Amino acid sequence: MLKVRRSRLYTLWFGWYSRRQFRRYFNSVRVFMHSGVQEMNLGTPVIFYANHAYWWDGFWSQLCTEEFFCQNLHIIIEFQQLRKHRFFTRIGAFSLDRSRARSAVGTLRYAAELLTAKSERQNALWIFPQGKIEAVDKRPLFFFKGTASILSRALDTIPEIYLVSVVSRIEYLDEQKPDLFLSFREPHLVTAKEFPGADAMTTYMQRMTEQHLDELKEKIINRTFYDAKTVVRGTLSINKRIEAIRQFLHLPNE
């Protein structure tokens, strides 16, 4: 297993680099966030569980951490991918190898230890329970039980932990470049006494994510963006550049 080797310098560089990439490839990055997400008790750790539909998922988890939270970010990445890009361990990533049972169990134990470690910042784990990239509209979703297992192990040490559903969707709207939409639902506080078991918890997260994705899709269809915060605005696309040149030269629209 590849473990976290956090570096503040790498984290700062990656924050700059990821914003640069978002400005280059997207028209905007907009975030819908329930007010309760930023009102969490910082002494209680949190697991953000998300759908996995895009290559960009690891990038926006870091972006949101910088923009909205004061947290120790941790993120699970498949072993084969992380081995190719080891620098991600410098910003909080560690590996999961499902092909080796003993290693996978070790990863779950390590994740729980990271969540329950003493820290001045809130400990946060970002996880994509689908385990692989799948189409955003695929139904039903299938989640592996690893997230619920991490939750169970953490609750053996601490009395409670937050679960927060996060979903993403990329859409082409009125511009040449697409828009990335992210949505955070209200935190669900899970206590050791009320933990329903790994199977029931996994089913709950699957259904919550499906509903959440449908809600976000509906907002995009209806262009209901008034409560979204734009965290990144992209560079001008070709059509916008042409419009700017026409306006500057006072040329008529053809």
C-alpha positions in Angstrom: 0.0 0.0 0.0 1.2 3.5 -0.8 0.7 5.8 2.1 0.3 9.5 2.5 3.5 11.6 2.4 2.0 15.0 2.7 4.0 18.0 1.5 2.8 21.6 1.9 4.8 22.7 -1.1 3.3 20.0 -3.3 -0.2 20.9 -2.1 0.3 24.6 -2.9 1.6 23.7 -6.3 -1.2 21.3 -7.1 -3.8 23.9 -5.9 -2.3 26.4 -8.4 -2.0 23.8 -11.2 -5.6 22.4 -10.8 -7.1 25.9 -10.9 -5.1 26.6 -14.0 -6.4 23.4 -15.6 -10.0 24.2 -14.7 -9.8 27.7 -16.2 -8.3 26.2 -19.4 -10.8 23.4 -20.0 -14.1 24.6 -18.4 -16.3 27.6 -18.9 -16.9 27.6 -15.1 -16.9 25.4 -12.0 -20.1 26.0 -9.9 -20.8 24.6 -6.5 -24.2 24.0 -4.8 -23.6 23.6 -1.0 -26.0 23.1 1.8 -25.3 25.6 4.6 -24.8 22.8 7.1 -21.7 21.5 5.4 -19.6 24.5 6.5 -21.2 24.4 9.9 -19.9 21.0 10.8 -18.2 20.5 14.2 -14.6 20.6 13.2 -13.7 18.1 16.0 -15.8 15.4 14.2 -14.2 13.8 11.1 -16.1 13.6 7.8 -16.3 11.2 4.9 -17.3 12.8 1.5 -18.6 10.0 -0.8 -19.1 10.9 -4.4 -20.1 9.4 -7.8 -17.2 8.6 -10.1 -18.0 9.7 -13.6 -15.0 11.8 -14.7 -11.2 11.9 -14.8 -11.4 15.3 -13.1 -12.8 13.9 -9.7 -9.5 14.0 -7.9 -8.8 17.5 -9.0 -12.0 19.1 -7.7 -11.8 17.4 -4.3 -8.6 19.4 -3.8 -10.2 22.6 -5.2 -13.2 22.4 -2.8 -11.0 21.7 0.2 -9.1 24.9 -0.6 -12.2 26.9 -1.3 -14.5 25.9 1.5 -12.8 24.0 4.3 -9.9 23.9 6.7 -9.3 20.1 6.6 -6.7 17.4 6.3 -7.7 16.0 2.9 -7.2 12.3 2.3 -8.3 10.5 -0.8 -8.3 6.9 -1.9 -6.9 6.1 -5.4 -6.6 2.7 -7.1 -3.1 1.2 -6.5 -2.2 0.9 -10.2 -3.1 4.6 -10.9 -1.3 5.9 -7.8 1.8 4.0 -8.6 2.0 5.8 -11.9 1.4 9.2 -10.2 3.0 8.9 -6.8 3.1 12.7 -6.3 -0.6 12.5 -5.3 0.6 10.9 -2.0 2.1 14.4 -1.3 -1.3 15.9 -1.3 -3.1 13.3 0.8 -3.7 10.3 -1.4 -3.1 6.6 -0.5 -3.8 3.4 -2.4 -6.3 0.6 -2.5 -5.5 -2.7 -4.2 -8.7 -4.8 -4.4 -6.8 -7.7 -6.1 -5.0 -8.4 -2.8 -7.4 -9.0 0.1 -4.8 -8.5 2.8 -3.7 -5.2 1.3 -7.3 -4.0 0.9 -8.0 -4.7 4.6 -4.9 -2.8 5.5 -6.1 0.2 3.5 -9.5 0.2 5.3 -7.7 0.1 8.6 -5.3 2.9 7.6 -8.2 5.0 6.4 -9.9 4.7 9.7 -6.7 5.6 11.5 -6.3 8.8 9.4 -9.8 9.8 10.2 -9.5 9.3 13.9 -6.0 10.7 14.4 -5.7 13.8 16.6 -5.4 17.0 14.7 -6.1 20.7 15.0 -7.9 20.5 11.6 -10.9 18.4 10.7 -9.9 15.1 9.2 -11.6 14.4 5.9 -11.7 11.4 3.6 -12.9 11.7 0.0 -13.9 8.4 -1.5 -15.6 7.1 -4.7 -17.4 3.9 -3.7 -18.1 2.9 -7.3 -14.5 2.0 -7.6 -14.3 2.9 -11.3 -15.4 5.6 -13.7 -19.0 5.0 -14.9 -21.5 7.0 -16.9 -23.1 9.7 -14.8 -26.7 8.5 -15.6 -26.1 4.8 -15.0 -28.7 3.3 -12.8 -28.8 1.5 -10.5 -25.4 2.5 -8.9 -23.3 -0.1 -7.4 -21.1 0.8 -4.4 -18.4 -1.4 -2.8 -18.7 -1.8 0.9 -15.3 -0.3 1.7 -16.8 3.1 2.7 -19.1 1.5 5.2 -16.3 -0.6 6.5 -14.1 2.4 7.1 -17.0 4.1 8.9 -17.5 1.1 11.1 -13.8 0.9 12.0 -13.7 4.6 12.8 -16.8 4.3 15.1 -14.9 1.7 17.1 -12.6 4.6 18.2 -14.8 7.7 18.1 -18.5 8.3 19.0 -19.6 9.9 15.7 -18.7 10.8 12.2 -20.2 12.9 9.4 -21.2 11.5 6.0 -21.7 14.0 3.2 -23.0 13.1 -0.3 -21.2 15.0 -3.1 -22.1 14.6 -6.8 -20.7 16.0 -10.0 -21.9 16.6 -13.5 -20.3 18.1 -16.6 -22.6 19.7 -19.2 -22.3 21.7 -22.3 -24.7 24.7 -22.1 -24.3 28.0 -24.0 -20.5 28.0 -24.4 -17.9 26.1 -26.4 -16.4 24.8 -23.2 -18.4 22.7 -20.7 -19.4 23.7 -17.2 -18.6 21.5 -14.1 -21.4 21.4 -11.5 -20.8 20.1 -8.0 -23.4 19.6 -5.2 -22.9 19.0 -1.5 -25.9 17.7 0.5 -26.6 18.2 4.2 -24.2 16.3 6.5 -25.6 13.1 8.0 -24.2 12.5 11.5 -23.7 8.8 12.1 -23.1 7.6 15.7 -21.7 4.4 17.0 -25.0 3.5 18.6 -27.0 4.0 15.5 -24.7 2.5 12.9 -27.0 0.1 10.9 -24.3 -2.2 9.6 -22.2 -2.2 6.4 -24.9 -3.6 4.1 -27.6 -1.1 5.1 -25.2 1.8 5.2 -24.0 1.0 1.6 -27.5 0.8 0.4 -28.3 4.1 2.0 -25.4 5.8 0.3 -26.3 4.3 -3.1 -29.8 5.6 -2.9 -28.8 9.0 -1.6 -26.3 9.4 -4.5 -28.9 8.4 -7.1 -31.4 10.9 -5.7 -28.7 13.6 -5.4 -27.6 13.1 -9.0 -31.2 13.4 -10.2 -31.7 16.6 -8.2 -28.5 18.1 -9.7 -29.6 17.1 -13.3 -33.0 18.8 -12.7 -31.3 22.0 -11.6 -29.2 22.0 -14.7 -32.1 21.3 -17.0 -34.1 24.1 -15.5 -31.1 26.5 -15.3 -31.6 26.9 -11.6 -28.2 28.4 -10.7 -29.1 31.2 -8.3 -27.8 29.4 -5.2 -24.6 28.1 -6.9 -21.2 29.7 -6.1 -18.8 30.0 -9.1 -15.4 29.1 -7.8 -13.6 29.1 -11.1 -14.3 31.1 -14.3 -12.7 29.7 -17.4 -10.6 31.6 -19.9 -12.5 33.0 -22.9 -13.5 30.3 -25.5 -13.1 30.9 -29.2 -16.7 32.2 -29.7 -16.2 34.7 -26.8 -12.9 35.9 -28.2 -14.5 36.4 -31.6 -17.4 38.4 -30.0 -14.9 40.5 -28.1 -12.9 41.3 -31.3 -16.2 42.2 -33.2 -17.2 44.6 -30.4 -13.7 46.2 -30.2 -13.7 46.7 -34.0 -17.4 47.7 -34.0 -18.1 45.1 -36.6 -21.7 44.1 -37.3 -22.9 40.6 -36.4 -23.4 38.4 -39.5 
